[in-house]
Amino acid sequence: MMNETKTYQVITYGCQMNVHDSERISGLLDAAGYVPVAEGATADVVVFNTCAVRENADNRLYGNLGHLAPVKQLNPGMQIAVGGCMAQKDRDIVVAKAPWVDVVFGTHNIGHLPLLLEKARVEHEAQVEIADSLVTFPSTLPSRRESAYAGWVTISVGCNNTCTYCIVPSVRGKETDRRPQDVVAEVRMLVDQGVQEITLLGQNVNTYGVEFSDRDAFATLLRECGAVDGLRRLRFTSPHPAYFTDSVIAAMAETETVMPSLHMPVQSGADAVLKRMRRAYRRDRFLSILDSVRAQIPDAAVTTDIIVGFPGETEKDFQDTLDLVRQARFAAAFTFLYSVRPGTEAASMPDQVPHTVVQERYQRLIEVIDEIAWEENKALVGREVEVMFATGEGRKDDRTDRVSGRARDNRLVHVTVPDGVHPRPGDIARATVTYAAPHHLIADTGFTGLIRTPGGDAWQAQTRPAPVSLGTTIPRRA
């Protein structure tokens, strides 16, 4: 395809689904003969994989595109591609705002990127290709994983909900589920390659099975994936409270490899706000799920998402959210200031909350969340935790010889390692918690039981095309 080796850089905005898509984009470019750009160098191809959920993603994209315009003028062979949710939503708007962009592609046609780049190069004009529906699961594409020991496995794409603040259904489409045997086969393949921890991905991961009318399909899938020989940790994100079943809780409790951590977005603690958001549950239902989880998995750490300042949110509504946070005892929370997103129903709702009010409530919420998270972490001092050392979290402090990783409940732990011991990413050890901060733990004593991950760093950043047998062609909807 190319007479000389060209370099690429992929810049990602957004959720775990975007991160996983970027791994596929990198794998595709590897397979097409491109190589990752060296740090500090200018890439021949820059790909932006975008998010359409939050306003700052728009600002960051167009800001970065603006910065690249003069760079491209100095490097005539350079190409810029924009993909992901914002590309799916805005289509021709990207090229209108930034005519120096060469390729715009959507969430459903990632696999066409190398061809679109080549076509733009030959025809000397921008290529805009946005497929309206998914034809092939992205899991059939090659991948350059960011981590040697951890991997994502997509079990479904799209969403059937109509939350008034969210644009995901219009850019990702209706939910489409992979066949269970394909999911388990991919998990087994990754484990054979040395992966120790897998996260199952779906927009609403626990609605898995809707296409084949099996309410317990996700619970069954957890058990089947968890039983794959050699897998040490299994996680999933993000479940929807309205569809959370007792069978899922039982599968979590009874499957050793399913980790005692649960990220379940509540969005608001006020029933009136949840109704306006069109979230199909209420605060009592959410709290009852947490009660059931903790009854069967006492050590479970629960995290969540919360939106502050949704249209019509009153001070009483906000107090209801603070009250739910105090009852739920979250280990952590991802908090967002509501911002108007064009194309969503909430954008045209009356009673938009002034930004100054939203900001003040946000600060109060953060203080309560941090206070509770710190209390929950302090309760772990003196306890032994199992830590899987992590790529990217690296050494916290060379002076103290602490190495960072994640406990089974996904808390960040900085571990003091004995002289002469050098854990690799994916290795597992036990240590005793000696200090707690709001967002991390320190374990300075009791280091023991180091388990080496197969392959170690030798697997890092390799391209791994999935076998053809994992391919799933999606039938066209009637």
Salt bridges, closest charged atoms under 4 A:
ASP21 OD2 - ARG172 NH1 3.02
GLU23 OE1 - HIS20 ND1 3.49
ASP30 OD2 - ARG144 NE 2.64
ASP58 OD1 - ARG341 NH2 2.81
ASP90 OD1 - LYS89 NZ 2.79
ASP102 OD2 - LYS72 NZ 2.56
GLU118 OE1 - ARG121 NH1 2.56
GLU129 OE2 - HIS112 ND1 2.29
ASP132 OD1 - ARG91 NH2 2.61
GLU186 OE2 - ARG24 NH2 3.15
GLU186 OE1 - ARG178 NH1 2.64
GLU197 OE1 - ARG235 NE 3.49
GLU211 OE2 - ARG477 NH2 3.10
GLU254 OE1 - ARG223 NH2 2.83
GLU256 OE2 - ARG408 NH2 3.47
ASP299 OD1 - ARG383 NH2 3.42
ASP305 OD1 - HIS263 NE2 2.94
GLU313 OE1 - ARG361 NH1 2.90
GLU315 OE1 - ARG361 NE 3.61
GLU315 OE2 - ARG364 NH1 2.98
ASP317 OD2 - ARG276 NH2 3.76
ASP320 OD2 - LYS316 NZ 3.33
ASP323 OD2 - ARG283 NH2 2.68
GLU345 OE1 - ARG278 NH2 2.83
GLU360 OE2 - ARG364 NE 2.78
ASP370 OD1 - HIS439 NE2 3.45
GLU375 OE1 - ARG329 NH2 2.83
GLU376 OE2 - ARG329 NE 3.05
GLU384 OE1 - ARG430 NE 3.85
GLU386 OE2 - ARG233 NH2 3.10
GLU386 OE2 - ARG408 NH1 3.94
GLU393 OE2 - ARG406 NH2 2.75
ASP397 OD2 - ARG399 NH2 3.35
ASP401 OD1 - ARG395 NH1 3.86
ASP409 OD2 - ARG411 NH1 2.67
ASP427 OD2 - ARG424 NE 3.90
ASP427 OD2 - ARG452 NH1 2.54
ASP444 OD1 - ARG402 NE 2.95
